[in-house]
Amino acid sequence: MSTSPNATMTAAVTANDRTAIAATPKIKLSRRKISIDHPDQEAGERLLADALGAVDRDALQGILKQLVRASTIGQNPDKANLAFMISMMKSIGPKDSIEAMLAAQMVSVHVTAMRCAYRLACADDIPRQDSAARALGRLMRVFPAQVEALSRYRNNGERAITVQNLSVQDGGKAIVGNVTQHARVIVGEPDPADAAMLSARDASKREHEQTEVQQGAAA
């Protein structure tokens, strides 16, 4: 079945229109005001609130103000920096207020860490290098901790543990395959080939034991 050029073009235009509608609106900054650059202010607020995980207008304004301050370079908010932070929060996809605050902290820590990395690269004396290196090291340790905190919050406080290699001594029992543990629940995925091998080994062991018993009785 072939597709006509007009149909293909129509589908492409429709997809582009949907993307444009769903795109996160930009922020316009002035000295005393933060405004949303969107022809429909209510629709713009909804799109931005969905991107940032804000539950209402007050939460949206609060998160925006905090991101604007965190994006500041020198004494002035940086529009490109703010757009990057909003985009990163949207990609994290916060679903409630806790995730929204944590995501805002994560992007702020990342931006600050990159500033420290820049200062470290430009430092021309030992004291400045040491100061930037210490700050960068602390921030780089904080960020993975935030990622772990977000993951555990989304998993209801449970940490997933996967066991890939398992060694069992004689007389023990094992689940052969990958084992994933969440809190107190263990789920095993047995490998049919390995299970068959264990079954054959157990049968051979029982046969050997029976033979020894028979030989002992005959003697």
BELCOR-V672272 format. One line per field, one symbol per residue. ss: DSSP state (2 for helix, 1 for strand, 0 for the rest). Layout:
ss=???
This chain:
ss=000022222222222222222200011110000111100022222222222200002222222222222200100100222222222222220000222222222222222222222222220002222222222222222222222222222200000111100000000000001111110011111102222222222222222222222222220
